[in-house]
Amino acid sequence: MFKVIVVVLVGLSSSAFAQDSTVYFYDEKGETIVDLKDAFSYRIVIPKDSLLYIRHYFTSNDQPILEGTFRRIGNTLEYDGPYKSFYRNGKLQREGTYSKDKRVGLWKEYYPNGQQADEQFHHDDKVVYHQHWDEAGNAMLTNGSGKFTAGTQHVEVIDSILFAEFFVDSLSGDSIYVVVEENATYTGGMDAFFSHIEKDLKYPKLAKEYSIQGKVFVQFVIDRSGKLHDATVISGIGGGCDEEALAAVRKRTTWIPGKVRGKVVSQKMVLPITFKIPKSEPKFYLFKELSKP
């Protein structure tokens, strides 16, 4: 994955940029482009000590899309610090803080009309709901418990803790969970899963040649019969790493499905695989964690 650095600032206010900032232009699919007239959005990247401060805007009206602090990890960016995202109308959508790509502390989300949607506290991979409101401002949790719909997601909170979350697949009609009571587990255990992945993976020649490193996020579904399917790369680094990671995950076909209240359910999972080239012999490391997209 190679990025094109663009320094043409025609039509943009020079006061918006720091002296050492770099500007990137993107099309509607998020691909880097050179021609400003074809740009859907633009991103200002400002080095800040060991971090990067990023502000992303719509080209049409200069409304912000997001602003936040990131840390460069090989060819990918890791959220690390304050973060805000915005709706197309310029209203705040989400705000909070990241630490090493994970949400920490207090997070708030809002509807496009400005009404607060919910308030959560993130700690040690747990999500504690302070409250969730509908678009009219009505509280949906009573004594920390309740069920509500957020967009396409159906959410259940018990004693202020996120208990289950799912969406209904438009093709199969199946409920696909992204948060479950008992996570799906690879037959033989997750240590066996990562061991098998490690044996299969080979660092791609092109990636080594161009020193491409970073995380490849592979998303897949474990259905109620324990089969893995719909595996796809949702965030890659190129150089052959994406294909290598995807092929290795697709070989791991036998799982014990997830459960909610003792009932077997289909579960969507995301596996991040980190490719890193040490100074000596190139090889890879796996981060043994599962997270939502």
Secondary structure as the mmCIF struct_conf table of DSSP 4:
data_model
#
loop_
_struct_conf.conf_type_id
_struct_conf.id
_struct_conf.beg_label_comp_id
_struct_conf.beg_label_asym_id
_struct_conf.beg_label_seq_id
_struct_conf.end_label_comp_id
_struct_conf.end_label_asym_id
_struct_conf.end_label_seq_id
STRN STRN1 VAL A 6 VAL A 6
TURN_TY1_P TURN_TY1_P1 VAL A 10 GLY A 11
BEND BEND1 LEU A 12 LEU A 12
HELX_RH_3T_P HELX_RH_3T_P1 SER A 14 ALA A 16
BEND BEND2 PHE A 17 PHE A 17
TURN_TY1_P TURN_TY1_P2 GLN A 19 ASP A 20
STRN STRN2 THR A 22 TYR A 26
TURN_TY1_P TURN_TY1_P3 GLU A 28 LYS A 29
BEND BEND3 GLY A 30 GLY A 30
STRN STRN3 THR A 32 ILE A 33
BEND BEND4 VAL A 34 VAL A 34
HELX_RH_3T_P HELX_RH_3T_P2 LEU A 36 ASP A 38
BEND BEND5 PHE A 40 PHE A 40
STRN STRN4 SER A 41 LYS A 48
TURN_TY1_P TURN_TY1_P4 ASP A 49 SER A 50
STRN STRN5 LEU A 51 PHE A 58
TURN_TY1_P TURN_TY1_P5 THR A 59 ASN A 61
STRN STRN6 PRO A 64 ILE A 73
TURN_TY1_P TURN_TY1_P6 GLY A 74 ASN A 75
STRN STRN7 THR A 76 PHE A 86
TURN_TY1_P TURN_TY1_P7 ARG A 88 ASN A 89
BEND BEND6 GLY A 90 GLY A 90
STRN STRN8 LEU A 92 SER A 99
TURN_TY1_P TURN_TY1_P8 LYS A 100 ASP A 101
STRN STRN9 LYS A 102 TYR A 110
TURN_TY1_P TURN_TY1_P9 PRO A 112 ASN A 113
BEND BEND7 GLY A 114 GLY A 114
STRN STRN10 GLN A 116 HIS A 123
TURN_TY1_P TURN_TY1_P10 ASP A 124 ASP A 125
STRN STRN11 LYS A 126 HIS A 132
STRN STRN12 TRP A 133 TRP A 133
TURN_TY1_P TURN_TY1_P11 GLU A 135 ALA A 136
BEND BEND8 GLY A 137 GLY A 137
STRN STRN13 ALA A 139 ALA A 139
STRN STRN14 THR A 142 THR A 142
TURN_TY1_P TURN_TY1_P12 ASN A 143 GLY A 144
STRN STRN15 SER A 145 SER A 145
STRN STRN16 GLY A 146 ALA A 150
TURN_TY1_P TURN_TY1_P13 GLY A 151 THR A 152
STRN STRN17 GLN A 153 ILE A 158
TURN_TY1_P TURN_TY1_P14 ASP A 159 SER A 160
STRN STRN18 ILE A 161 VAL A 168
TURN_TY1_P TURN_TY1_P15 SER A 170 SER A 172
STRN STRN19 SER A 175 VAL A 179
BEND BEND9 GLU A 181 GLU A 181
STRN STRN20 GLU A 182 GLU A 182
STRN STRN21 THR A 185 TYR A 186
TURN_TY1_P TURN_TY1_P16 THR A 187 GLY A 188
HELX_RH_AL_P HELX_RH_AL_P1 MET A 190 ASP A 200
HELX_RH_AL_P HELX_RH_AL_P2 LYS A 205 GLU A 209
TURN_TY1_P TURN_TY1_P17 TYR A 210 SER A 211
STRN STRN22 GLY A 214 ILE A 222
TURN_TY1_P TURN_TY1_P18 ARG A 224 SER A 225
BEND BEND10 GLY A 226 GLY A 226
STRN STRN23 LYS A 227 LYS A 227
STRN STRN24 LEU A 228 SER A 235
TURN_TY1_P TURN_TY1_P19 GLY A 239 GLY A 240
HELX_RH_AL_P HELX_RH_AL_P3 CYS A 241 ARG A 250
TURN_TY1_P TURN_TY1_P20 LYS A 251 LYS A 251
STRN STRN25 THR A 254 THR A 254
STRN STRN26 TRP A 255 ILE A 256
HELX_LH_PP_P HELX_LH_PP_P1 PRO A 257 PRO A 257
STRN STRN27 GLY A 258 VAL A 260
TURN_TY1_P TURN_TY1_P21 ARG A 261 GLY A 262
STRN STRN28 LYS A 263 LYS A 276
BEND BEND11 LYS A 279 GLU A 281
STRN STRN29 LYS A 283 LEU A 286
STRN STRN30 SER A 291 SER A 291
#
